[in-house]
Amino acid sequence: MELNMGNYSDKIIRMILDYGPRLIMVVVSLIIGLWLIKKVVNLVRKAMESQGLDASLIPFLTSLISVMLKVTLIISVASTLGFETTSL
């Protein structure tokens, strides 16, 4: 029973070429998306503070907005990877 290492290395190289660009795009999307979410949440927090919203309500609303945006980002990244997200 002889193992053909050339065959395995060809399969690995083929998988890297097939999935590599998609994985790089997903990682870049996650990094940019999380950065944008942070900026949006800070902008919303400043807007709420300038409007004089109750101080105890601001952290709750900003956390809620942050979680909703992050869930949306994760779902979109999962669909980019090829996971079925229509039922979500």
PyMOL commands that place a pseudoatom at each C-alpha (Angstrom):
pseudoatom trace, name=CA, resn=MET, resi=1, chain=A, elem=C, hetatm=0, pos=[0.000, 0.000, 0.000]
pseudoatom trace, name=CA, resn=GLU, resi=2, chain=A, elem=C, hetatm=0, pos=[1.964, 2.932, -1.283]
pseudoatom trace, name=CA, resn=LEU, resi=3, chain=A, elem=C, hetatm=0, pos=[0.924, 6.492, -0.537]
pseudoatom trace, name=CA, resn=ASN, resi=4, chain=A, elem=C, hetatm=0, pos=[1.129, 8.873, -3.418]
pseudoatom trace, name=CA, resn=MET, resi=5, chain=A, elem=C, hetatm=0, pos=[2.218, 12.171, -1.841]
pseudoatom trace, name=CA, resn=GLY, resi=6, chain=A, elem=C, hetatm=0, pos=[2.051, 13.981, -5.169]
pseudoatom trace, name=CA, resn=ASN, resi=7, chain=A, elem=C, hetatm=0, pos=[-1.663, 13.256, -5.382]
pseudoatom trace, name=CA, resn=TYR, resi=8, chain=A, elem=C, hetatm=0, pos=[-2.280, 14.682, -1.896]
pseudoatom trace, name=CA, resn=SER, resi=9, chain=A, elem=C, hetatm=0, pos=[-0.212, 17.773, -2.537]
pseudoatom trace, name=CA, resn=ASP, resi=10, chain=A, elem=C, hetatm=0, pos=[-2.122, 18.372, -5.782]
pseudoatom trace, name=CA, resn=LYS, resi=11, chain=A, elem=C, hetatm=0, pos=[-5.422, 18.145, -3.896]
pseudoatom trace, name=CA, resn=ILE, resi=12, chain=A, elem=C, hetatm=0, pos=[-4.189, 20.544, -1.222]
pseudoatom trace, name=CA, resn=ILE, resi=13, chain=A, elem=C, hetatm=0, pos=[-2.971, 23.053, -3.809]
pseudoatom trace, name=CA, resn=ARG, resi=14, chain=A, elem=C, hetatm=0, pos=[-6.276, 22.787, -5.683]
pseudoatom trace, name=CA, resn=MET, resi=15, chain=A, elem=C, hetatm=0, pos=[-8.241, 23.408, -2.453]
pseudoatom trace, name=CA, resn=ILE, resi=16, chain=A, elem=C, hetatm=0, pos=[-6.084, 26.433, -1.624]
pseudoatom trace, name=CA, resn=LEU, resi=17, chain=A, elem=C, hetatm=0, pos=[-6.628, 27.865, -5.091]
pseudoatom trace, name=CA, resn=ASP, resi=18, chain=A, elem=C, hetatm=0, pos=[-10.373, 27.186, -4.922]
pseudoatom trace, name=CA, resn=TYR, resi=19, chain=A, elem=C, hetatm=0, pos=[-11.068, 28.441, -1.401]
pseudoatom trace, name=CA, resn=GLY, resi=20, chain=A, elem=C, hetatm=0, pos=[-8.142, 30.786, -0.748]
pseudoatom trace, name=CA, resn=PRO, resi=21, chain=A, elem=C, hetatm=0, pos=[-9.488, 33.908, -2.459]
pseudoatom trace, name=CA, resn=ARG, resi=22, chain=A, elem=C, hetatm=0, pos=[-12.899, 33.413, -0.845]
pseudoatom trace, name=CA, resn=LEU, resi=23, chain=A, elem=C, hetatm=0, pos=[-11.343, 33.044, 2.612]
pseudoatom trace, name=CA, resn=ILE, resi=24, chain=A, elem=C, hetatm=0, pos=[-9.205, 36.130, 2.098]
pseudoatom trace, name=CA, resn=MET, resi=25, chain=A, elem=C, hetatm=0, pos=[-12.288, 38.082, 1.030]
pseudoatom trace, name=CA, resn=VAL, resi=26, chain=A, elem=C, hetatm=0, pos=[-14.176, 36.873, 4.109]
pseudoatom trace, name=CA, resn=VAL, resi=27, chain=A, elem=C, hetatm=0, pos=[-11.385, 37.880, 6.472]
pseudoatom trace, name=CA, resn=VAL, resi=28, chain=A, elem=C, hetatm=0, pos=[-11.086, 41.313, 4.854]
pseudoatom trace, name=CA, resn=SER, resi=29, chain=A, elem=C, hetatm=0, pos=[-14.888, 41.715, 4.983]
pseudoatom trace, name=CA, resn=LEU, resi=30, chain=A, elem=C, hetatm=0, pos=[-14.919, 40.825, 8.664]
pseudoatom trace, name=CA, resn=ILE, resi=31, chain=A, elem=C, hetatm=0, pos=[-12.142, 43.252, 9.521]
pseudoatom trace, name=CA, resn=ILE, resi=32, chain=A, elem=C, hetatm=0, pos=[-13.672, 46.132, 7.558]
pseudoatom trace, name=CA, resn=GLY, resi=33, chain=A, elem=C, hetatm=0, pos=[-17.183, 45.289, 8.768]
pseudoatom trace, name=CA, resn=LEU, resi=34, chain=A, elem=C, hetatm=0, pos=[-16.193, 45.218, 12.435]
pseudoatom trace, name=CA, resn=TRP, resi=35, chain=A, elem=C, hetatm=0, pos=[-14.300, 48.480, 12.015]
pseudoatom trace, name=CA, resn=LEU, resi=36, chain=A, elem=C, hetatm=0, pos=[-17.319, 50.119, 10.359]
pseudoatom trace, name=CA, resn=ILE, resi=37, chain=A, elem=C, hetatm=0, pos=[-19.662, 48.804, 13.052]
pseudoatom trace, name=CA, resn=LYS, resi=38, chain=A, elem=C, hetatm=0, pos=[-17.414, 50.304, 15.722]
pseudoatom trace, name=CA, resn=LYS, resi=39, chain=A, elem=C, hetatm=0, pos=[-17.465, 53.671, 13.919]
pseudoatom trace, name=CA, resn=VAL, resi=40, chain=A, elem=C, hetatm=0, pos=[-21.253, 53.609, 13.465]
pseudoatom trace, name=CA, resn=VAL, resi=41, chain=A, elem=C, hetatm=0, pos=[-21.881, 52.675, 17.094]
pseudoatom trace, name=CA, resn=ASN, resi=42, chain=A, elem=C, hetatm=0, pos=[-19.603, 55.472, 18.306]
pseudoatom trace, name=CA, resn=LEU, resi=43, chain=A, elem=C, hetatm=0, pos=[-21.351, 57.928, 15.983]
pseudoatom trace, name=CA, resn=VAL, resi=44, chain=A, elem=C, hetatm=0, pos=[-24.776, 56.835, 17.265]
pseudoatom trace, name=CA, resn=ARG, resi=45, chain=A, elem=C, hetatm=0, pos=[-23.568, 57.075, 20.871]
pseudoatom trace, name=CA, resn=LYS, resi=46, chain=A, elem=C, hetatm=0, pos=[-22.342, 60.635, 20.323]
pseudoatom trace, name=CA, resn=ALA, resi=47, chain=A, elem=C, hetatm=0, pos=[-25.609, 61.578, 18.611]
pseudoatom trace, name=CA, resn=MET, resi=48, chain=A, elem=C, hetatm=0, pos=[-27.653, 60.186, 21.500]
pseudoatom trace, name=CA, resn=GLU, resi=49, chain=A, elem=C, hetatm=0, pos=[-25.472, 61.988, 24.040]
pseudoatom trace, name=CA, resn=SER, resi=50, chain=A, elem=C, hetatm=0, pos=[-25.821, 65.270, 22.164]
pseudoatom trace, name=CA, resn=GLN, resi=51, chain=A, elem=C, hetatm=0, pos=[-29.616, 64.851, 22.072]
pseudoatom trace, name=CA, resn=GLY, resi=52, chain=A, elem=C, hetatm=0, pos=[-29.678, 64.484, 25.849]
pseudoatom trace, name=CA, resn=LEU, resi=53, chain=A, elem=C, hetatm=0, pos=[-30.988, 60.919, 25.976]
pseudoatom trace, name=CA, resn=ASP, resi=54, chain=A, elem=C, hetatm=0, pos=[-31.147, 59.278, 29.387]
pseudoatom trace, name=CA, resn=ALA, resi=55, chain=A, elem=C, hetatm=0, pos=[-27.655, 58.167, 30.433]
pseudoatom trace, name=CA, resn=SER, resi=56, chain=A, elem=C, hetatm=0, pos=[-28.829, 54.679, 31.389]
pseudoatom trace, name=CA, resn=LEU, resi=57, chain=A, elem=C, hetatm=0, pos=[-30.505, 54.158, 28.005]
pseudoatom trace, name=CA, resn=ILE, resi=58, chain=A, elem=C, hetatm=0, pos=[-27.483, 54.996, 25.836]
pseudoatom trace, name=CA, resn=PRO, resi=59, chain=A, elem=C, hetatm=0, pos=[-25.352, 51.914, 26.680]
pseudoatom trace, name=CA, resn=PHE, resi=60, chain=A, elem=C, hetatm=0, pos=[-28.343, 49.630, 26.195]
pseudoatom trace, name=CA, resn=LEU, resi=61, chain=A, elem=C, hetatm=0, pos=[-29.228, 51.058, 22.782]
pseudoatom trace, name=CA, resn=THR, resi=62, chain=A, elem=C, hetatm=0, pos=[-25.632, 51.139, 21.559]
pseudoatom trace, name=CA, resn=SER, resi=63, chain=A, elem=C, hetatm=0, pos=[-25.131, 47.514, 22.636]
pseudoatom trace, name=CA, resn=LEU, resi=64, chain=A, elem=C, hetatm=0, pos=[-28.348, 46.524, 20.896]
pseudoatom trace, name=CA, resn=ILE, resi=65, chain=A, elem=C, hetatm=0, pos=[-27.315, 48.275, 17.691]
pseudoatom trace, name=CA, resn=SER, resi=66, chain=A, elem=C, hetatm=0, pos=[-23.847, 46.743, 17.863]
pseudoatom trace, name=CA, resn=VAL, resi=67, chain=A, elem=C, hetatm=0, pos=[-25.170, 43.203, 18.327]
pseudoatom trace, name=CA, resn=MET, resi=68, chain=A, elem=C, hetatm=0, pos=[-27.709, 43.567, 15.516]
pseudoatom trace, name=CA, resn=LEU, resi=69, chain=A, elem=C, hetatm=0, pos=[-25.065, 44.870, 13.106]
pseudoatom trace, name=CA, resn=LYS, resi=70, chain=A, elem=C, hetatm=0, pos=[-22.606, 42.126, 14.068]
pseudoatom trace, name=CA, resn=VAL, resi=71, chain=A, elem=C, hetatm=0, pos=[-25.211, 39.402, 13.563]
pseudoatom trace, name=CA, resn=THR, resi=72, chain=A, elem=C, hetatm=0, pos=[-26.008, 40.871, 10.145]
pseudoatom trace, name=CA, resn=LEU, resi=73, chain=A, elem=C, hetatm=0, pos=[-22.294, 40.911, 9.296]
pseudoatom trace, name=CA, resn=ILE, resi=74, chain=A, elem=C, hetatm=0, pos=[-21.826, 37.294, 10.386]
pseudoatom trace, name=CA, resn=ILE, resi=75, chain=A, elem=C, hetatm=0, pos=[-24.817, 36.161, 8.329]
pseudoatom trace, name=CA, resn=SER, resi=76, chain=A, elem=C, hetatm=0, pos=[-23.526, 37.955, 5.241]
pseudoatom trace, name=CA, resn=VAL, resi=77, chain=A, elem=C, hetatm=0, pos=[-20.027, 36.521, 5.725]
pseudoatom trace, name=CA, resn=ALA, resi=78, chain=A, elem=C, hetatm=0, pos=[-21.490, 33.035, 6.176]
pseudoatom trace, name=CA, resn=SER, resi=79, chain=A, elem=C, hetatm=0, pos=[-23.380, 33.383, 2.918]
pseudoatom trace, name=CA, resn=THR, resi=80, chain=A, elem=C, hetatm=0, pos=[-20.165, 34.512, 1.221]
pseudoatom trace, name=CA, resn=LEU, resi=81, chain=A, elem=C, hetatm=0, pos=[-18.520, 31.314, 2.421]
pseudoatom trace, name=CA, resn=GLY, resi=82, chain=A, elem=C, hetatm=0, pos=[-21.328, 29.311, 0.885]
pseudoatom trace, name=CA, resn=PHE, resi=83, chain=A, elem=C, hetatm=0, pos=[-23.442, 28.468, 3.940]
pseudoatom trace, name=CA, resn=GLU, resi=84, chain=A, elem=C, hetatm=0, pos=[-27.174, 28.406, 3.327]
pseudoatom trace, name=CA, resn=THR, resi=85, chain=A, elem=C, hetatm=0, pos=[-28.601, 31.431, 5.136]
pseudoatom trace, name=CA, resn=THR, resi=86, chain=A, elem=C, hetatm=0, pos=[-32.077, 31.690, 3.633]
pseudoatom trace, name=CA, resn=SER, resi=87, chain=A, elem=C, hetatm=0, pos=[-33.712, 30.114, 6.674]
pseudoatom trace, name=CA, resn=LEU, resi=88, chain=A, elem=C, hetatm=0, pos=[-32.011, 32.602, 8.988]
for i in range(1, 88): cmd.bond("trace and resi %d" % i, "trace and resi %d" % (i + 1))
show_as sticks, trace
zoom trace
